[in-house]
Protein backbone atom coordinates (compact mmCIF):
# COMPACT_ATOMS: atom_id res chain seq x y z
CA UNK A 1 0.00 0.00 0.00
CA UNK A 2 1.42 3.36 -1.08
CA UNK A 3 0.98 6.12 1.49
CA UNK A 4 0.92 9.70 0.22
CA UNK A 5 1.07 12.55 2.74
CA UNK A 6 -0.91 15.65 1.77
CA UNK A 7 -0.53 19.00 3.53
CA UNK A 8 -4.15 20.09 3.92
CA UNK A 9 -3.30 23.58 5.20
CA UNK A 10 -0.94 24.70 2.42
CA UNK A 11 -2.14 27.04 -0.31
CA UNK A 12 -4.54 29.96 -0.66
CA UNK A 13 -7.64 27.75 -0.80
CA UNK A 14 -6.79 25.26 1.93
CA UNK A 15 -8.19 23.00 3.15
CA UNK A 16 -11.21 22.92 0.80
CA UNK A 17 -9.35 22.47 -2.51
CA UNK A 18 -6.97 19.91 -1.00
CA UNK A 19 -9.94 17.80 0.17
CA UNK A 20 -11.66 18.14 -3.21
CA UNK A 21 -8.45 17.12 -4.98
CA UNK A 22 -8.09 14.07 -2.74
CA UNK A 23 -11.70 13.13 -3.50
CA UNK A 24 -11.22 13.39 -7.27
CA UNK A 25 -8.04 11.30 -7.07
CA UNK A 26 -9.75 8.55 -5.06
CA UNK A 27 -12.73 8.52 -7.44
CA UNK A 28 -10.47 8.07 -10.46
CA UNK A 29 -7.98 5.61 -8.96
CA UNK A 30 -8.68 2.14 -7.66
CA UNK A 31 -5.03 1.52 -6.94
CA UNK A 32 -3.59 0.64 -3.56
CA UNK A 33 -3.07 4.21 -2.36
CA UNK A 34 -3.73 5.48 1.15
CA UNK A 35 -3.88 9.26 1.61
CA UNK A 36 -2.59 10.69 4.88
CA UNK A 37 -4.26 14.08 5.35
CA UNK A 38 -2.15 16.32 7.56
CA UNK A 39 -3.76 19.41 9.05
CA UNK A 40 -6.21 20.91 11.52
CA UNK A 41 -8.72 18.13 12.19
CA UNK A 42 -11.51 20.51 13.19
CA UNK A 43 -11.29 22.30 9.84
CA UNK A 44 -10.78 19.19 7.72
CA UNK A 45 -13.48 16.87 9.08
CA UNK A 46 -16.59 18.93 8.19
CA UNK A 47 -15.39 19.29 4.60
CA UNK A 48 -14.66 15.57 4.35
CA UNK A 49 -18.15 14.76 5.64
CA UNK A 50 -19.73 16.98 2.99
CA UNK A 51 -17.62 15.57 0.18
CA UNK A 52 -17.88 12.00 1.49
CA UNK A 53 -14.38 10.57 1.07
CA UNK A 54 -14.21 6.75 1.33
CA UNK A 55 -13.13 6.20 4.94
CA UNK A 56 -10.95 3.16 4.16
CA UNK A 57 -8.69 5.13 1.80
CA UNK A 58 -7.54 7.98 4.02
CA UNK A 59 -6.45 8.85 7.53
CA UNK A 60 -6.06 12.19 9.31
CA UNK A 61 -2.99 13.32 11.22
CA UNK A 62 -3.79 16.38 13.29
CA UNK A 63 -1.52 19.41 12.94
CA UNK A 64 -2.33 22.28 15.27
CA UNK A 65 -0.12 24.87 13.54
CA UNK A 66 0.28 26.31 10.05
CA UNK A 67 3.36 27.82 8.42
CA UNK A 68 2.08 30.87 6.57
CA UNK A 69 3.41 31.91 3.16
CA UNK A 70 5.18 35.02 4.49
CA UNK A 71 7.08 33.28 7.30
CA UNK A 72 10.84 32.67 7.26
CA UNK A 73 11.24 28.96 6.35
CA UNK A 74 13.96 27.86 8.79
CA UNK A 75 12.59 29.89 11.70
CA UNK A 76 9.03 28.71 11.09
CA UNK A 77 9.98 25.02 10.97
CA UNK A 78 11.93 25.41 14.22
CA UNK A 79 9.24 27.38 16.05
CA UNK A 80 6.25 25.43 14.69
CA UNK A 81 7.03 21.72 15.14
CA UNK A 82 3.29 20.97 15.13
CA UNK A 83 2.73 22.58 11.74
CA UNK A 84 1.42 20.50 8.85
CA UNK A 85 4.69 20.87 6.91
CA UNK A 86 6.88 19.93 9.90
CA UNK A 87 4.73 16.89 10.73
CA UNK A 88 4.67 15.86 7.07
CA UNK A 89 8.46 15.73 6.95
CA UNK A 90 8.60 13.91 10.28
CA UNK A 91 6.34 11.23 8.83
CA UNK A 92 8.36 11.08 5.62
CA UNK A 93 11.66 10.76 7.47
CA UNK A 94 10.28 8.02 9.74
CA UNK A 95 8.66 6.03 6.89
CA UNK A 96 5.13 6.90 7.99
CA UNK A 97 4.46 8.07 4.42
CA UNK A 98 6.17 7.38 1.10
CA UNK A 99 5.85 10.88 -0.40
CA UNK A 100 4.88 14.35 0.78
CA UNK A 101 2.93 17.03 -1.09
CA UNK A 102 2.26 20.67 -0.19
CA UNK A 103 1.13 23.88 -1.86
CA UNK A 104 2.31 25.81 1.18
CA UNK A 105 5.46 27.80 1.96
CA UNK A 106 7.95 26.78 -0.76
CA UNK A 107 10.98 27.75 1.32
CA UNK A 108 9.78 25.64 4.25
CA UNK A 109 9.26 22.70 1.90
CA UNK A 110 12.82 23.01 0.60
CA UNK A 111 14.35 23.41 4.06
CA UNK A 112 12.31 20.43 5.28
CA UNK A 113 13.43 18.30 2.35
CA UNK A 114 17.11 19.15 2.82
CA UNK A 115 17.24 18.71 6.58
CA UNK A 116 14.65 15.99 7.19
CA UNK A 117 15.21 13.50 4.40
CA UNK A 118 18.56 14.83 3.05
CA UNK A 119 20.15 14.92 -0.38
CA UNK A 120 21.00 11.75 -2.24
CA UNK A 121 24.69 11.05 -1.79
CA UNK A 122 26.66 12.57 -4.65
CA UNK A 123 24.08 15.22 -5.48
CA UNK A 124 25.58 18.68 -4.97
CA UNK A 125 22.27 20.53 -4.98
CA UNK A 126 18.70 19.28 -5.39
CA UNK A 127 16.71 20.95 -8.15
CA UNK A 128 13.12 21.58 -9.16
CA UNK A 129 11.81 21.19 -12.67
CA UNK A 130 8.69 22.47 -14.42
CA UNK A 131 6.73 21.14 -17.38
CA UNK A 132 6.78 22.99 -20.68
CA UNK A 133 3.84 22.23 -23.03
CA UNK A 134 5.18 21.82 -26.56
CA UNK A 135 3.42 22.57 -29.80
CA UNK A 136 3.31 18.90 -30.83
CA UNK A 137 1.28 17.98 -27.73
CA UNK A 138 4.11 16.53 -25.65
CA UNK A 139 5.72 17.84 -22.47
CA UNK A 140 9.28 18.97 -21.92
CA UNK A 141 10.99 19.51 -18.57
CA UNK A 142 12.74 22.79 -17.74
CA UNK A 143 15.24 22.51 -14.90
CA UNK A 144 16.13 24.43 -12.65
CA UNK A 145 13.16 26.81 -12.26
CA UNK A 146 14.03 28.79 -9.17
CA UNK A 147 15.65 26.74 -6.45
CA UNK A 148 19.24 27.54 -7.49
CA UNK A 149 19.51 31.09 -8.79
CA UNK A 150 23.32 31.03 -8.86
CA UNK A 151 24.93 27.90 -10.27
CA UNK A 152 28.25 26.37 -11.16
CA UNK A 153 28.78 24.24 -14.28
CA UNK A 154 28.84 21.10 -12.10
CA UNK A 155 25.33 21.94 -10.89
CA UNK A 156 23.90 22.28 -14.39
CA UNK A 157 25.56 19.00 -15.36
CA UNK A 158 23.83 17.24 -12.46
CA UNK A 159 20.50 18.95 -13.18
CA UNK A 160 20.70 17.44 -16.66
CA UNK A 161 21.15 13.94 -15.25
CA UNK A 162 18.35 14.38 -12.69
CA UNK A 163 16.00 15.82 -15.31
CA UNK A 164 16.79 13.05 -17.79
CA UNK A 165 16.01 10.36 -15.20
CA UNK A 166 12.69 12.02 -14.38
CA UNK A 167 11.82 12.40 -18.06
CA UNK A 168 12.64 8.77 -18.79
CA UNK A 169 10.93 7.10 -15.84
CA UNK A 170 8.04 9.43 -14.97
CA UNK A 171 7.28 11.19 -18.26
CA UNK A 172 8.06 7.94 -20.13
CA UNK A 173 10.32 9.55 -22.75
CA UNK A 174 12.74 7.04 -24.23
CA UNK A 175 16.35 8.31 -24.30
CA UNK A 176 15.31 11.94 -23.61
CA UNK A 177 17.19 14.64 -25.46
CA UNK A 178 18.94 17.16 -23.22
CA UNK A 179 19.58 20.74 -24.34
CA UNK A 180 21.41 23.63 -22.66
CA UNK A 181 19.41 26.86 -22.68
CA UNK A 182 21.70 29.46 -24.24
CA UNK A 183 21.69 32.58 -26.40
CA UNK A 184 22.91 30.78 -29.50
CA UNK A 185 23.07 27.25 -30.91
CA UNK A 186 26.78 27.09 -31.68
CA UNK A 187 29.27 25.63 -29.24
CA UNK A 188 31.19 28.43 -27.54
CA UNK A 189 28.17 30.71 -27.26
CA UNK A 190 26.97 32.20 -24.00
CA UNK A 191 28.52 33.35 -20.75
CA UNK A 192 31.19 31.67 -18.63
CA UNK A 193 28.60 29.41 -16.96
CA UNK A 194 27.06 28.05 -20.16
CA UNK A 195 30.39 27.68 -21.95
CA UNK A 196 31.85 25.60 -19.11
CA UNK A 197 28.59 23.66 -18.67
CA UNK A 198 28.54 22.76 -22.36
CA UNK A 199 31.89 20.97 -22.00
CA UNK A 200 30.67 18.93 -19.02
CA UNK A 201 27.34 18.06 -20.65
CA UNK A 202 29.07 16.91 -23.81
CA UNK A 203 31.15 14.49 -21.74
CA UNK A 204 28.26 13.26 -19.56
CA UNK A 205 27.67 9.62 -20.50
CA UNK A 206 24.39 9.46 -18.56
CA UNK A 207 22.51 11.80 -20.90
CA UNK A 208 21.68 12.26 -24.57
CA UNK A 209 23.07 15.78 -24.99
CA UNK A 210 21.98 17.56 -28.18
CA UNK A 211 23.78 20.86 -27.61
CA UNK A 212 22.57 24.42 -27.08
CA UNK A 213 18.95 25.45 -27.50
CA UNK A 214 17.58 28.99 -27.67
CA UNK A 215 14.51 30.51 -26.04
CA UNK A 216 12.47 29.94 -29.21
CA UNK A 217 13.17 26.19 -28.93
CA UNK A 218 11.66 25.72 -25.46
CA UNK A 219 8.08 25.25 -26.66
CA UNK A 220 8.94 23.04 -29.65
CA UNK A 221 10.38 19.53 -29.70
CA UNK A 222 14.06 20.47 -29.83
CA UNK A 223 14.96 18.91 -26.46
CA UNK A 224 13.02 16.95 -23.84
CA UNK A 225 15.04 18.25 -20.88
CA UNK A 226 16.10 21.89 -20.98
CA UNK A 227 18.82 22.86 -18.52
CA UNK A 228 19.55 26.31 -17.08
CA UNK A 229 20.26 28.12 -13.83
CA UNK A 230 17.29 28.79 -11.56
CA UNK A 231 17.21 32.52 -12.27
CA UNK A 232 16.75 31.98 -16.00
CA UNK A 233 14.38 29.06 -15.48
CA UNK A 234 12.10 30.95 -13.13
CA UNK A 235 11.77 33.85 -15.58
CA UNK A 236 10.86 31.40 -18.36
CA UNK A 237 8.38 29.56 -16.11
CA UNK A 238 6.58 32.70 -14.97
CA UNK A 239 6.34 33.94 -18.57
CA UNK A 240 4.92 30.56 -19.63
CA UNK A 241 2.35 30.70 -16.82
CA UNK A 242 1.24 34.13 -18.00
CA UNK A 243 0.34 32.79 -21.46
CA UNK A 244 -2.70 30.92 -20.10
CA UNK A 245 -3.86 33.98 -18.14
CA UNK A 246 -3.56 36.21 -21.21
CA UNK A 247 -5.52 33.81 -23.44
CA UNK A 248 -8.32 33.58 -20.85
CA UNK A 249 -8.52 37.37 -20.47
CA UNK A 250 -8.68 37.78 -24.24
CA UNK A 251 -11.18 34.90 -24.68
CA UNK A 252 -8.81 32.99 -26.92
CA UNK A 253 -9.73 29.33 -27.25
CA UNK A 254 -6.80 27.21 -28.38
CA UNK A 255 -5.93 23.62 -27.49
CA UNK A 256 -2.22 24.35 -27.20
CA UNK A 257 -2.60 27.45 -25.05
CA UNK A 258 -5.04 25.63 -22.76
CA UNK A 259 -2.18 23.31 -21.87
CA UNK A 260 -0.41 26.23 -20.17
CA UNK A 261 -2.87 25.89 -17.30
CA UNK A 262 -0.47 24.68 -14.58
CA UNK A 263 -3.25 22.81 -12.79
CA UNK A 264 -3.11 20.12 -15.45
CA UNK A 265 0.30 19.08 -14.18
CA UNK A 266 0.03 19.64 -10.44
CA UNK A 267 3.25 20.63 -8.71
CA UNK A 268 6.95 20.42 -9.39
CA UNK A 269 9.11 17.55 -8.14
CA UNK A 270 12.16 18.13 -5.96
CA UNK A 271 14.85 16.05 -7.67
CA UNK A 272 17.92 14.86 -5.79
CA UNK A 273 16.47 14.19 -2.33
CA UNK A 274 16.04 10.70 -0.92
CA UNK A 275 12.23 10.53 -1.08
CA UNK A 276 9.52 12.03 -3.32
CA UNK A 277 8.57 15.62 -2.45
CA UNK A 278 6.14 17.63 -4.60
CA UNK A 279 5.71 21.40 -4.26
CA UNK A 280 2.51 22.97 -5.54
CA UNK A 281 1.59 26.52 -6.54
CA UNK A 282 0.05 28.61 -3.75
CA UNK A 283 -3.14 29.07 -5.78
CA UNK A 284 -3.56 25.34 -6.48
CA UNK A 285 -7.11 24.09 -6.90
CA UNK A 286 -8.54 20.58 -6.73
CA UNK A 287 -7.22 19.45 -10.14
CA UNK A 288 -3.69 20.53 -9.23
CA UNK A 289 -3.86 18.58 -5.95
CA UNK A 290 -5.17 15.50 -7.77
CA UNK A 291 -2.32 15.67 -10.27
CA UNK A 292 0.29 16.20 -7.55
CA UNK A 293 -0.86 12.94 -6.00
CA UNK A 294 -0.59 11.26 -9.41
CA UNK A 295 3.00 12.50 -9.86
CA UNK A 296 3.96 11.27 -6.39
CA UNK A 297 2.50 7.85 -7.19
CA UNK A 298 4.49 7.66 -10.43
CA UNK A 299 7.71 8.60 -8.65
CA UNK A 300 7.14 5.86 -6.07
CA UNK A 301 6.08 3.16 -8.55
CA UNK A 302 9.10 3.76 -10.77
CA UNK A 303 11.42 4.03 -7.74
CA UNK A 304 12.85 7.24 -9.18
CA UNK A 305 14.80 8.00 -5.99
CA UNK A 306 16.40 4.56 -6.16
CA UNK A 307 17.37 5.06 -9.80
CA UNK A 308 18.92 8.44 -8.97
CA UNK A 309 20.89 6.87 -6.09
CA UNK A 310 22.12 4.16 -8.41
CA UNK A 311 23.19 6.66 -11.07
CA UNK A 312 25.06 8.90 -8.64
CA UNK A 313 26.77 6.03 -6.81
CA UNK A 314 28.79 5.07 -9.88
C-alpha positions as CSV (number, residue, x, y, z in Angstrom):
1,X,0.0,0.0,0.0
2,X,1.4,3.4,-1.1
3,X,1.0,6.1,1.5
4,X,0.9,9.7,0.2
5,X,1.1,12.5,2.7
6,X,-0.9,15.7,1.8
7,X,-0.5,19.0,3.5
8,X,-4.1,20.1,3.9
9,X,-3.3,23.6,5.2
10,X,-0.9,24.7,2.4
11,X,-2.1,27.0,-0.3
12,X,-4.5,30.0,-0.7
13,X,-7.6,27.7,-0.8
14,X,-6.8,25.3,1.9
15,X,-8.2,23.0,3.1
16,X,-11.2,22.9,0.8
17,X,-9.4,22.5,-2.5
18,X,-7.0,19.9,-1.0
19,X,-9.9,17.8,0.2
20,X,-11.7,18.1,-3.2
21,X,-8.4,17.1,-5.0
22,X,-8.1,14.1,-2.7
23,X,-11.7,13.1,-3.5
24,X,-11.2,13.4,-7.3
25,X,-8.0,11.3,-7.1
26,X,-9.8,8.6,-5.1
27,X,-12.7,8.5,-7.4
28,X,-10.5,8.1,-10.5
29,X,-8.0,5.6,-9.0
30,X,-8.7,2.1,-7.7
31,X,-5.0,1.5,-6.9
32,X,-3.6,0.6,-3.6
33,X,-3.1,4.2,-2.4
34,X,-3.7,5.5,1.1
35,X,-3.9,9.3,1.6
36,X,-2.6,10.7,4.9
37,X,-4.3,14.1,5.4
38,X,-2.1,16.3,7.6
39,X,-3.8,19.4,9.1
40,X,-6.2,20.9,11.5
41,X,-8.7,18.1,12.2
42,X,-11.5,20.5,13.2
43,X,-11.3,22.3,9.8
44,X,-10.8,19.2,7.7
45,X,-13.5,16.9,9.1
46,X,-16.6,18.9,8.2
47,X,-15.4,19.3,4.6
48,X,-14.7,15.6,4.4
49,X,-18.1,14.8,5.6
50,X,-19.7,17.0,3.0
51,X,-17.6,15.6,0.2
52,X,-17.9,12.0,1.5
53,X,-14.4,10.6,1.1
54,X,-14.2,6.8,1.3
55,X,-13.1,6.2,4.9
56,X,-10.9,3.2,4.2
57,X,-8.7,5.1,1.8
58,X,-7.5,8.0,4.0
59,X,-6.5,8.9,7.5
60,X,-6.1,12.2,9.3
61,X,-3.0,13.3,11.2
62,X,-3.8,16.4,13.3
63,X,-1.5,19.4,12.9
64,X,-2.3,22.3,15.3
65,X,-0.1,24.9,13.5
66,X,0.3,26.3,10.0
67,X,3.4,27.8,8.4
68,X,2.1,30.9,6.6
69,X,3.4,31.9,3.2
70,X,5.2,35.0,4.5
71,X,7.1,33.3,7.3
72,X,10.8,32.7,7.3
73,X,11.2,29.0,6.4
74,X,14.0,27.9,8.8
75,X,12.6,29.9,11.7
76,X,9.0,28.7,11.1
77,X,10.0,25.0,11.0
78,X,11.9,25.4,14.2
79,X,9.2,27.4,16.0
80,X,6.3,25.4,14.7
81,X,7.0,21.7,15.1
82,X,3.3,21.0,15.1
83,X,2.7,22.6,11.7
84,X,1.4,20.5,8.8
85,X,4.7,20.9,6.9
86,X,6.9,19.9,9.9
87,X,4.7,16.9,10.7
88,X,4.7,15.9,7.1
89,X,8.5,15.7,7.0
90,X,8.6,13.9,10.3
91,X,6.3,11.2,8.8
92,X,8.4,11.1,5.6
93,X,11.7,10.8,7.5
94,X,10.3,8.0,9.7
95,X,8.7,6.0,6.9
96,X,5.1,6.9,8.0
97,X,4.5,8.1,4.4
98,X,6.2,7.4,1.1
99,X,5.8,10.9,-0.4
100,X,4.9,14.3,0.8
101,X,2.9,17.0,-1.1
102,X,2.3,20.7,-0.2
103,X,1.1,23.9,-1.9
104,X,2.3,25.8,1.2
105,X,5.5,27.8,2.0
106,X,8.0,26.8,-0.8
107,X,11.0,27.7,1.3
108,X,9.8,25.6,4.2
109,X,9.3,22.7,1.9
110,X,12.8,23.0,0.6
111,X,14.3,23.4,4.1
112,X,12.3,20.4,5.3
113,X,13.4,18.3,2.4
114,X,17.1,19.2,2.8
115,X,17.2,18.7,6.6
116,X,14.7,16.0,7.2
117,X,15.2,13.5,4.4
118,X,18.6,14.8,3.0
119,X,20.1,14.9,-0.4
120,X,21.0,11.7,-2.2
121,X,24.7,11.1,-1.8
122,X,26.7,12.6,-4.7
123,X,24.1,15.2,-5.5
124,X,25.6,18.7,-5.0
125,X,22.3,20.5,-5.0
126,X,18.7,19.3,-5.4
127,X,16.7,21.0,-8.1
128,X,13.1,21.6,-9.2
129,X,11.8,21.2,-12.7
130,X,8.7,22.5,-14.4
131,X,6.7,21.1,-17.4
132,X,6.8,23.0,-20.7
133,X,3.8,22.2,-23.0
134,X,5.2,21.8,-26.6
135,X,3.4,22.6,-29.8
136,X,3.3,18.9,-30.8
137,X,1.3,18.0,-27.7
138,X,4.1,16.5,-25.7
139,X,5.7,17.8,-22.5
140,X,9.3,19.0,-21.9
141,X,11.0,19.5,-18.6
142,X,12.7,22.8,-17.7
143,X,15.2,22.5,-14.9
144,X,16.1,24.4,-12.7
145,X,13.2,26.8,-12.3
146,X,14.0,28.8,-9.2
147,X,15.7,26.7,-6.5
148,X,19.2,27.5,-7.5
149,X,19.5,31.1,-8.8
150,X,23.3,31.0,-8.9
151,X,24.9,27.9,-10.3
152,X,28.3,26.4,-11.2
153,X,28.8,24.2,-14.3
154,X,28.8,21.1,-12.1
155,X,25.3,21.9,-10.9
156,X,23.9,22.3,-14.4
157,X,25.6,19.0,-15.4
158,X,23.8,17.2,-12.5
159,X,20.5,19.0,-13.2
160,X,20.7,17.4,-16.7
161,X,21.1,13.9,-15.2
162,X,18.3,14.4,-12.7
163,X,16.0,15.8,-15.3
164,X,16.8,13.1,-17.8
165,X,16.0,10.4,-15.2
166,X,12.7,12.0,-14.4
167,X,11.8,12.4,-18.1
168,X,12.6,8.8,-18.8
169,X,10.9,7.1,-15.8
170,X,8.0,9.4,-15.0
171,X,7.3,11.2,-18.3
172,X,8.1,7.9,-20.1
173,X,10.3,9.5,-22.8
174,X,12.7,7.0,-24.2
175,X,16.4,8.3,-24.3
176,X,15.3,11.9,-23.6
177,X,17.2,14.6,-25.5
178,X,18.9,17.2,-23.2
179,X,19.6,20.7,-24.3
180,X,21.4,23.6,-22.7
181,X,19.4,26.9,-22.7
182,X,21.7,29.5,-24.2
183,X,21.7,32.6,-26.4
184,X,22.9,30.8,-29.5
185,X,23.1,27.3,-30.9
186,X,26.8,27.1,-31.7
187,X,29.3,25.6,-29.2
188,X,31.2,28.4,-27.5
189,X,28.2,30.7,-27.3
190,X,27.0,32.2,-24.0
191,X,28.5,33.4,-20.7
192,X,31.2,31.7,-18.6
193,X,28.6,29.4,-17.0
194,X,27.1,28.0,-20.2
195,X,30.4,27.7,-21.9
196,X,31.8,25.6,-19.1
197,X,28.6,23.7,-18.7
198,X,28.5,22.8,-22.4
199,X,31.9,21.0,-22.0
200,X,30.7,18.9,-19.0
201,X,27.3,18.1,-20.6
202,X,29.1,16.9,-23.8
203,X,31.2,14.5,-21.7
204,X,28.3,13.3,-19.6
205,X,27.7,9.6,-20.5
206,X,24.4,9.5,-18.6
207,X,22.5,11.8,-20.9
208,X,21.7,12.3,-24.6
209,X,23.1,15.8,-25.0
210,X,22.0,17.6,-28.2
211,X,23.8,20.9,-27.6
212,X,22.6,24.4,-27.1
213,X,19.0,25.5,-27.5
214,X,17.6,29.0,-27.7
215,X,14.5,30.5,-26.0
216,X,12.5,29.9,-29.2
217,X,13.2,26.2,-28.9
218,X,11.7,25.7,-25.5
219,X,8.1,25.2,-26.7
220,X,8.9,23.0,-29.6
221,X,10.4,19.5,-29.7
222,X,14.1,20.5,-29.8
223,X,15.0,18.9,-26.5
224,X,13.0,16.9,-23.8
225,X,15.0,18.3,-20.9
226,X,16.1,21.9,-21.0
227,X,18.8,22.9,-18.5
228,X,19.5,26.3,-17.1
229,X,20.3,28.1,-13.8
230,X,17.3,28.8,-11.6
231,X,17.2,32.5,-12.3
232,X,16.7,32.0,-16.0
233,X,14.4,29.1,-15.5
234,X,12.1,31.0,-13.1
235,X,11.8,33.9,-15.6
236,X,10.9,31.4,-18.4
237,X,8.4,29.6,-16.1
238,X,6.6,32.7,-15.0
239,X,6.3,33.9,-18.6
240,X,4.9,30.6,-19.6
241,X,2.4,30.7,-16.8
242,X,1.2,34.1,-18.0
243,X,0.3,32.8,-21.5
244,X,-2.7,30.9,-20.1
245,X,-3.9,34.0,-18.1
246,X,-3.6,36.2,-21.2
247,X,-5.5,33.8,-23.4
248,X,-8.3,33.6,-20.8
249,X,-8.5,37.4,-20.5
250,X,-8.7,37.8,-24.2
251,X,-11.2,34.9,-24.7
252,X,-8.8,33.0,-26.9
253,X,-9.7,29.3,-27.3
254,X,-6.8,27.2,-28.4
255,X,-5.9,23.6,-27.5
256,X,-2.2,24.3,-27.2
257,X,-2.6,27.5,-25.0
258,X,-5.0,25.6,-22.8
259,X,-2.2,23.3,-21.9
260,X,-0.4,26.2,-20.2
261,X,-2.9,25.9,-17.3
262,X,-0.5,24.7,-14.6
263,X,-3.2,22.8,-12.8
264,X,-3.1,20.1,-15.5
265,X,0.3,19.1,-14.2
266,X,0.0,19.6,-10.4
267,X,3.2,20.6,-8.7
268,X,7.0,20.4,-9.4
269,X,9.1,17.5,-8.1
270,X,12.2,18.1,-6.0
271,X,14.8,16.1,-7.7
272,X,17.9,14.9,-5.8
273,X,16.5,14.2,-2.3
274,X,16.0,10.7,-0.9
275,X,12.2,10.5,-1.1
276,X,9.5,12.0,-3.3
277,X,8.6,15.6,-2.5
278,X,6.1,17.6,-4.6
279,X,5.7,21.4,-4.3
280,X,2.5,23.0,-5.5
281,X,1.6,26.5,-6.5
282,X,0.0,28.6,-3.7
283,X,-3.1,29.1,-5.8
284,X,-3.6,25.3,-6.5
285,X,-7.1,24.1,-6.9
286,X,-8.5,20.6,-6.7
287,X,-7.2,19.5,-10.1
288,X,-3.7,20.5,-9.2
289,X,-3.9,18.6,-5.9
290,X,-5.2,15.5,-7.8
291,X,-2.3,15.7,-10.3
292,X,0.3,16.2,-7.6
293,X,-0.9,12.9,-6.0
294,X,-0.6,11.3,-9.4
295,X,3.0,12.5,-9.9
296,X,4.0,11.3,-6.4
297,X,2.5,7.8,-7.2
298,X,4.5,7.7,-10.4
299,X,7.7,8.6,-8.7
300,X,7.1,5.9,-6.1
301,X,6.1,3.2,-8.5
302,X,9.1,3.8,-10.8
303,X,11.4,4.0,-7.7
304,X,12.8,7.2,-9.2
305,X,14.8,8.0,-6.0
306,X,16.4,4.6,-6.2
307,X,17.4,5.1,-9.8
308,X,18.9,8.4,-9.0
309,X,20.9,6.9,-6.1
310,X,22.1,4.2,-8.4
311,X,23.2,6.7,-11.1
312,X,25.1,8.9,-8.6
313,X,26.8,6.0,-6.8
314,X,28.8,5.1,-9.9
